[in-house]
Amino acid sequence: MSIKKNEIPAAFQIQPLHTDQYLVDGKLITWKGPRSDVFSTIYTPSESGAMEPTLLGSIPDMETDTALEALDAAVSAFDRGQGVWPTMKVSDRLKCLGTFVEKMKKCREEVVKLLMWEIAKNHEDAQKEFDRTIDYIYDTMEAYKKLDRRSARFEKEGGVYAHIRRGPLGVVLCLGPYNYPLNETFCLLIPALIMGNTTLFKPAKHGVLLITPLLKAFQESFPPGVVNILFGRGRKIASPIMKTGKVDVLALIGHSSSAVALQDLHPNKNRLRLVLGLEAKNPGIILPDADLELTVKECISGTLSYNGQRCTALKVLYIHESIVDEFIRKFSEAVDVLKYGLPWEPGAFLTPLPEPGKPAYIQELIQDALEKGAQIMNKKGGTLTHNYSFPAVLYPVNSSMRVYHEEQFGPVIPILAYKDIREPLDAMAASDYGQQVSLFGRDVRKIGPLVDTLSNLVCRVNLNSACQRGPDVYPFTGRKNSAVSTLSVYDALRSFSIRTFLASKDTAYNNEILEALLNSKESNFVSTDYLL
């Protein structure tokens, strides 16, 4: 979409933000090298008067040597487990996180505005992403307190006392996605930090400027070298960092091809912990007795929230042949009345796509399906602008089509009719992915056995509701190529740590030492203090 600058509400007007700083070893350093411009796919008049992508600002296009300096800072801060941060008291690490989140909250308006311009997320969802991230940090701090309380004791088995805690893993490379560049990135970064790891963080290609208002907050809240933030291209930053073998954890939310490529660069794969959230092809399975009004509503949300640019989006719908015509009619009508608009327009559900090449890719999928027998079932389907392809409902889809196999990550909805429930189940079993499924129906005699099967194919079965990540306290993971490790408030703390303990034989000599050690407060690890 295009808009004249004087038509933009004052609260959402934006001035170019030219960032020339990055964070390494506790210092905000001024970059004097080459830079990369950052554009929005929302068109506004340029200086010449022509409608062009809006220049939002610029970021450093950093080089490999700078990235390696940041890596050395993180390695030095961890200091093989002897650094200030990994040996710090739990209560003191929590204070650092508390300081950061209070500073972060002051940046809400600026970050929300950048979310809207950089990745075209509507105003309501941009606010939700910021607020949800704040809540996630607080929830993670509380979960860490609970974890520490359970660890603040000794166990005895076989004549041996054990004081069991969770310890950090080392240096973590964090790479977040563009669709939730704040929330999902922080769902990696925050638990990694709170467990005592040191970090390197490179923002995603889209949604990069919104990190810059937080640079000073990071610098003022954490010891030097604990958080290092770099800007630039992955091949000049992430790849050389991985080649050194100094990274202990690769934390990435993105595509499996990127994860595999980075893993392959690491010379010591046995030492590399992986925390990965990858792609998915989540299906919706609609049984003959499904409540169609509810199902259509949930499938609209599931397929097209944030234009379908979510790993948890419903990316294929399997509908029983007895109701497929009625469902498609109702669903297509519901799709066509969705409002397409700019992120700040009230009620705008569909917004421009932030990736410049995405509309053309969606059109390729549509054309391939049409050539192989599918039809566009909704009147507006596939209508193209320079930065958007209106959602296309495709039917009947079959396995010869690209849209059947590829994770479209955008506004196109493939539909298949089935006669036998084994058809969608066999397709899921053969898929490379296994994150979630949405199951719509009422008859428990059918639902019960299906849940038993589906729970062995995916990691979350959603009954009569769209696939989703939240609430954040619930496990978020996947089978096969969809994930490695589990992300949630509870599980992420474990993903970024390892169980470690002090063992002591039950002898008078050792027990005297343990009592003296506990009373002396000489060890931050050996402690039975109860965190409030």
N, C-alpha and C positions, 0 to 999 in steps of 0.2 A: 504494500500500500504506500501511497504518497500523501504528503500533507505539507501545506505551507507553514512556515515557522510561526506566523502570527495566529495560526489556528490551533496551536498546541497550548493547552491550559498552562497557566503560569507555573503551577506546582510541578509540572512534568517537563518543563523546558530544561535543556541541558547545554552546558558549555564544554568544549573539548577539554579532556583531562589528560595532560601530557606527563606521564609518570617517568621520572628519571632516577628513581631510587629502588634499591633492592636490599634485602636483609641478610647479612652474613655475620656470624660470630658476634651477635649482639649490636652490630653497627648498621645504621642506615647509610649505605654507600651510594654516592652519585655515579650514575653510569654515563660515560662520555663516548661510548661507541655507537654503532649503528642502531637504528630504531625501527620498529614496525608500527604502521598505522592500524588503528582498530576502527572498523566500520560497523554500523548497524544496517540490516537489510531494509529498515524503514527508510524510504526515500524522502528527502527534503531538498529545497533549492540550494544549489551550490553558489559560489560567488559569481559564476557566469549566468546564473538564473536557471540552468538546466536541473531537472530532477535527478538526483544521484543518491547512492547510499550515503547515509549521514556519517560524517567523520566524528567519532566519539572521543578520539585522543590517540595516544601512542604509548608503547611500552618498550623497554630495552630489548634488543635482539641480541641476547647474551651469547658469549663464546664459551667453548669448552674449558679453557683455562680457568675462567671465573667459576664455572660449575664445580670444577675439581677443588678450587679453594673453599667453596661452600661445603663440599664433602669432607674436606680435611677439618673444617670447623666442627662439623657434627661428630666426626670420629674422635677429635680431641675432647669435645664436651662429654662424650660417653666414657672415654679413657679406659676402655676395656672393663667397664663396669665400676671403675673407681672414681668417676667424675662426680661433680657436685649434684647434678640432677638425679642420676640413678641411685645415689646413696642418700638422698635427701629424705627427711621424715615425710611420711604420708601426709600429715597435716600441713606441712610447708608446701608440698606440691599442690595441694588443694587450694591453699591461699593464692598461689600464682594463677591457677585457673580462675579463681574467683575475681582476682584483679582484672584479668583479661576480659571476662564476660561483662563486667561492669563498664569497661572502656568500649567494648564492642557495641553495647546497647546504644551508646551515644551516636553511632554511625548508621543507625537504622534507616533514616530517610534517604541518605546518599546511596547506601547499598541497594535499597529497594528500587530506587530510580534507575540505577545502573543495570539491575536485573531486567527491568522492563525494556531498556534500550538495547542492551547487548544481546539478550536471547529472546526478546519479544514475549516475555512472560507477563500475563495480564496482572493488573495492579493487585487484585485480591490474592492471587497465587504467589506473587512476589513477596507480599507482606507475610503470607503464611510460611513461605520458605525461611524468611529471616527469623520469625518468631519461633518456628519449630526448631530451628538450629539453637536458639537460646535455650529453649526447653530441653533439648538434647544434652547440652553441656551441663545444665543443672542436674538432669536425671543421671548422667554419667558420674558426676561427682557423688551423688547419693549412693549409686550402685557401688562405687569404689569404697565408700565408707562401710557399707554392709559387708563387702568382701573382706575388708581389713578387720572388721569386728569378728568375723568368723575365724580369721587367722590368728587372732590375738589370744592364743592358748597353746598348751602343749598336749600332745597325744602320747599314749603309751601302748606299745604292742611288742610282745616278745622280749620284754626286758629292755626296750629302747624307747627313750623319749624322743619325740619329733616335734619341731616347731616349723610348720609348713606355711609358706607364703608363696606369692607369685612374684617373679622377678622379671625385669625387662629383657628384651632380646638384643638390643643394640641400636644400630642406625636404620631408620625407616625412610624409604623413598615413597612419598605420597603423590599420587597422580589421580586427580578427580575428573568427573565428567562435565560436559557442557550443559546438560539438561537440568541438573541441580548443582551448579558450580559452588554454591555455598554449603548447602545442607549435606550432600553426600560426600563432599570433600572433607568437611569437618567430622563426619561420621567415621572417617579414617584417622584424621589428624588428632582429634581430641583424645580418644582412647589410647592411641599410641603414646601421646605425651604423658597422660596421667599415670601410665604404668612405668614411667621412668626411661622411656626410649628418647633418643634424640632424632630430629627429623630434618628432611629436605623436602620442600614442597614446590611443585611447579603447577600453576593454575592451568586449566584447560584452555584450548585455543579460543573458544567463545566463552565469555563470562570471565574474562581475565582482569579487566579494569576494576571490577567490584571488590577485588581483594585489596587494592591499593589503599583505600581508606583505613584498613586494619593493620597496615605495616607498623605504624607507631605503637599501636596497642600491643602487638606481639613483642616489639623491641623492649617496651617498658615493663612487660609482665613476666618475662622468662630470663633465666641466666644466659649468658653468651653461648652461642652455638647450639642451643637446644632447639630453636626454630630457625630455619634458614629458608628464605623465599626467593626463588629465581624466576625469571621471565625469559621466554624464547622458545625455540623449536626443540622438540623432543630429541631429534637426531643429534643436536649439538649439546644437549644437556643431559637428558635421561640416559641415552645410550652410552656415552663415555663414563658416566657415573657407575653404571652397571658393570662395565668392562673391568673396573678396578677390583671387583670382588669384595669391596669394603661395605657394601650394603647387606644388612642382615635380614631385612624384611622388604618385600615389594608389595606395597598396598596400592591397588589400582582398581578403579571402577571405569570400565570402558569395554573395548572389544577384545575378544580372545586373541586375535591376531597380534595386537599390540603386546598383550601379556606374554605370549609365546616368544615373540621377537626379543623382548627384554630379558626374559629368563635365559634364553639361549646365549646371551652375551655374558652372563655371569660365570666366572671360571670355577666357582665352588658351589654347585647347585645343591649339594647335600646340606649346606649351611644356610641356604636361602629359604626363609619362611614366606609363604604366599598368602596374601589376604586379597582376594579378587572377587569383584562383582562384575559379571560379564553379561553377554546378550541372552535373550530368551525369545521364545516363540509361544507365549502363553495362549492356550486355547480356551474358548468358552464352549461348553457342551450343554445343549439345551434339549431337555427331555420333553416328551409329548405333553406331559401334564404341567409344564411350567406356567407360572403366572406371567403372561406376555407383557402386561403393562410394566410390572416390576422388572422383568428381564430386559425389555427395551431400554428402560431408564438406566439400569446398571451397565448394559452393553455400550450405551452412548458414553457414559463416564469412562468405562474400561478401555474403549477403543480410541477415544478422541480427547480425553483430558490432556492439556498441553499438546494438542495436535497429534497425540499418539507417540510423542517423543519420550517415552518412559520404558525402561526395561520391563516393568511390571504391566505394561499395557496389554490388553487383549489383542492379539495379532492375527487370530484366525477363529472363525465361528463355525461350529458343527451343529446343525439344526436337524431335528428329526423330520423326515420327509412329510409327515402328516401335518406339520404346522409351518413348514418352511415358507410357503407363499404368503401366509398371513404375517409371519414375523418380518419378512423382507419388506412388505408393504408398510407396516407400522414403523419399522426401523428406518427405512429410507425417508419417510415423511419427517421423522424426528431429526434426522441428520440435516435435511434441507432447511429446517427453520433455525438451525444454530446460527448465532450471530458471529460474523467475521468482522473484526475491526482492529483498531490499534490498541495497544496494551492498556492505555488509560481510559478507553471508552467504556462507560458503564454497560455491563452485560456482555462484553466481548468474550465469547467462549473460545473462538478460533482466532488465532493471531498469526502474523507473518512468521515464516520459518527462518531461523537464525543462520542456517547453513546456506550460502549462496547457491550451491549446486543441488540442493535437496528437491526443489520443485521439478527439475528436469529428471532426476532419478525416479521420483514418484510417477512421472509421466511414462518413463520407460517400463515400469512395472505394469502400469495400466495397459499400455499398448501391447505388451507381450501377452497379457491375459486375454485381451480382445482378439488377438490373432489366433489364440488357441481355444476359442469357444466361449469365453466369458462375456457377459454384458454388464454395462453400468446401469444399476437398478434405480438410482436416484437421479432426479432431473438436473441437479447442479453438479453432479459428480465429475471431477476432473477438470472443471473450469480453471484455466491457468492465468496467473498474473506473474509479474516479474519475481515475486517473492512468496508465492503460495499456489498450491494446487488444492482446490476444494475437495473435501473428502469424497472418495469414490467407493460406493458399495458394489463389489464385484461378485457375480454369480452366473453360472456355476463354476467354481474353481476346481482344478484338478492338479495332480502331482506333476504334470508336465510344465506348469507355470512357475516362473521365478518367484512370484508373490507367495506361493505355497511354501517355499523353502527358505527364502531370505527374510531376515528380520527387517521389516520395512522402516521402522522407527519414524513413522510419519502417517499422514492422513489417507490411508487406503485400507479398506476392510474386506478381506476375502471371506466368502461364505461357501460352505459345502453342505449338501444334504446327505444324511445317512439313513440307512434302513435298519442296520444292525449295529448295536452299541460297540461291537468289536471293531468297527471301522475307525472311529476316533481313537479308541484305546490302542489299536495297532499302530496308528500314525504317531501317537505320542511315544510309544515304546521305541519306534524306529528313529525318532527325532534325536538330533545332537544336543537338544536342550531339555531341561527339566526343572524349571523354577516353580511355576504355579499353574493352577487351572481354576476356572470358574465353572461350577456345576449348578445348573438351574433345573429345579423340579420339586415335586412334593411327596411322591410315593416312597416311603421309607424302605419298602421291600426292594426297590430298585436302587435307591440312594445308598443304603448300607453296604452292599457288595461293591458298588462303584467306589465308594470312599476307600474301602480296603485295597482295591487295585490302584487307584489314583495316588494314594499316599506312598506307594512304592515307585511311582513314576516321577513325581514332583515333590517339593518340600512344603507346599502349602496348598490345601484344597479349600477354596472359598465357596461356601454354600449360599446360592442366590445373591451373590454380591460380586462386584468387580475385583480383579486382582489388585493388590496394593502392598506397599511396604509396611505401613504402620499398623497398629501403634508400635513405636520404636522399641518397646520392651519385649516384643515378640521376635523370635528368630527370623532372620532374613538371610537366606542362602539358596542354593540350588544344586541340582544333580548335574552330572555330565559336564558339558561345556558352559554351564550357566554360573558357576561360582566355585571358589575354593575358600574354606573357612566360613564362619558365620558372623554376620554383623547384626547387632542389636545392642541396646544399652548394656545388657548382661553379658552377652557372648563376646562382644568386641574386646572387652577387658581381657578375656582369656585368649583371644586370637593374637593379641599383641604382647603376650607374656608367656612365661613358662613356670611350672611348679618347681620350687626349690626349697630346701629345708636344712635346718640344723638337726643333726642326730646326736644323741648322747646316751650312752649306756647308763642304766639305773644303778649307779654306785654312789656311795657316800661322798667320794672324792669329786665326781662330776656334779652331783647335785648341789654341793656347796658352791662350786664355781658358777653353776647356772643361777642360783639364788643371788649371788654377788653381782653377776652380770645384769640381771634384771633390775636390781636395786640401784646399780651404778648409772644406768641410762647411757652407758658408753656405746651401745649398739642401737642403730635405728631399725635394724632387721629383727633383733631379738627384743620383742616388746609385747607386753600384754595390755598396753594402754587401750582404752575404749574410746573411739572417736565419737563425739557427739554431733 
